[in-house]
Amino acid sequence: MTYHHKLSESTADQLCLAAIHFLRSHFEEATDIYKKLLLENREFLAINVYVALCYYKMDYYDVSLGNILLFYFSRNFIKFFEQTADFSYWSKLEGYKLILTLFR
């Protein structure tokens, strides 16, 4: 906390602050900073991944999946994001629904 007042409004400092919030499990604060950065810098598409991770940690799996897909469709298909999107989808299914879906 002693260095928070030394942070500027630069993108790098704000990304560092959001990372600190995330590490301390303050996911809402991190999400607010990431969203603000996305509004200011539309070309920073990878921030959607960080927003998705915050939503995932807050158990908003559907919102998390939406943010992953924003990045997924804006770039080439990357295996990591395919797996992350699949994991978000399967996490929100309940046990019996998951089994029914897998064995169709």
N, C-alpha and C positions, 0 to 999 in steps of 0.2 A: 504493500500500500504506500510505502514511502516514495516510490517512483511514479505513481500514477499521475501526479500533478505535473511531472516533467514531460509527459507524452504530448506530442503536438497533434494537429489534425491531419497530418500526412497519412497517406495510404499505408505506408509501412508500419507506422506507430499504431494505427487503428487495427491492422491485422494482428499485431503483437498483443494488443489489449484484448481482442476477441479470442485469441488463443489462450490467454491467461484465464479469461472467463470460462472457456471450455474446460480447461484442465481443472478448474475449481468446481466443476459441475454447475456452473451458472449458465445454462444453455440458452435461456431466454435473452439474457444480456448479450451473449455472443451472437445470437441470431439477429438481434436488433442492429448490431454493428455491421454484420455481414450484409444485411438488407440495405442499410444506408450506403455501404460501399458499392453494392450492385446498382443502386439508383444513380450514383455519381459516375460509375465506370462500367458502362454496359458491356465493354469488351472483355471484362474480367469474368469470363464464363465459368471458370473453375471454382469460383466462390460458391456457386450453386452446390457443389459437392460438400463444402463445409456446412452450408445451411441444411442440406439433407442429413448430414451426420448429426447436427444439433437436434433436428426434428426426430430423427430415429432414437436418439437418447431420451427424448421426452415422450416416447411411445406414440408419436404421430406417424405411423408407418405409411399411410396413404400420402400424406404431404411430403414425406421424405422421398417416396418413390417418384412423385411429381417433379421434385427438384433434380433428382438423378436423371430423369428422362429429359429435362431441359438441357442439361449438359450433354447427355448421350446423343441426342439428335442434332446438337449443334456442332459436333465433331465427328470424326471417324469412329466407327464402332470399335471400342476398346474392350478387351476381355474382362478387365477389372470391373468396369461399369456394368457389363452384362451380369456378372456374378452378384454385384451389389444390388442391382435392381431386382434380380431374382430373389435374393435373400430378404429384401424388404417385402416383396410380395408374399413369400411363404411365411414370414413371421406374423403377418396379421391374420392368417387362417387359424381356426381352432383345430384341435387334434383330429377330430373325426372328419371334418371337412377336408383337411389336408390329405388324409388317407383316401377319401373318396375321389379327390382330384387326381392323386397320383395313380390310382388304379382304374381310371376310366379307359 
